[in-house]
Amino acid sequence: MSWLFGAPPKKEEAKEVVLDDNSGVVPSIQDPTSNSNSINNNNNSQDVSSILQSQYLDPASLHPLAGLDKEIEYLDLDDEKLNTVSGTSNGILPSRGWTDDLCYGSGAVYVLGLTTGGLKGFNEGLKQIANNQRLEYQPFKLKLNTILNHVTKHGPQWGNSAGVLGIYYNGIDSMLDACRGVHDDYNSLASGFLSGLIFKCTKGPKAMGYSSVLMTLAAGTWCGFKRYVNGPPDGSERFQ
């Protein structure tokens, strides 16, 4: 009588009975919706794999000019990319121009100044600890703090000064190379002299003179070190 009240009759869901071939006795009832879910999962996995392998994700097709399809390229200084100014082949490291000289030169002297200043501060810290030890006992943490204070006081100061001198020297040296068309010891000595003058230009003539002389001696020492490492230059790279 349920049709009088408008309630539709219930339909039983069809279920598939699957017999186990191994046992032959115990049946298993499998819902047909599980098959559809597995089919959908397989389709989704195939869709993802096909998308990943499609040409739209190919690095070469995304941006051909960027060279994304190439392997990692390491720094390779080709002969045709090196500095072509006469006399530059006598350097310690191969150089591609004034940018390499400025980067390597200023960075090397900065590290050298930082190390030298740190050693000077370390020595002063040990001396102060020895003097204070005679007056009263000091714990280890206080001794360590004293050494670190002296190291951080002199290390950055020497490193920054050396880095600025390296920038002045390499900048002036590159300009002289471009103007004269040759890289020789004259350029190095002149660069050292001028960089010393500029570095102490606010301290008066006396400080400028001392600084220029010291920088000229340092430039001469650097030229001698290059000749010692690379051997005597050829005739085109000697003093002219």
ABEGO torsion letter per residue (X at the ends): XAAAAGBBBBBBBBBBBBBBAAAGABBBBBBAAAAAAAAAAAAAAAAAAAAAABAAABAAAABAAAGAABBBBBBBBBAAABBABBGAAABABBBAEAAAAAAAAAAAAAAAAAAAAAAAAAAAAAAAAAAAAAABBBBAAAAAAAAAAAAAAAAAAAAAAAAAAAAAAAAAAAAAAAAAGBBBAAAAAAAAAAAAAAAAAAAEAAAAAAAAAAAAAAAAAAAAAAAAAAEBBBAAABBX
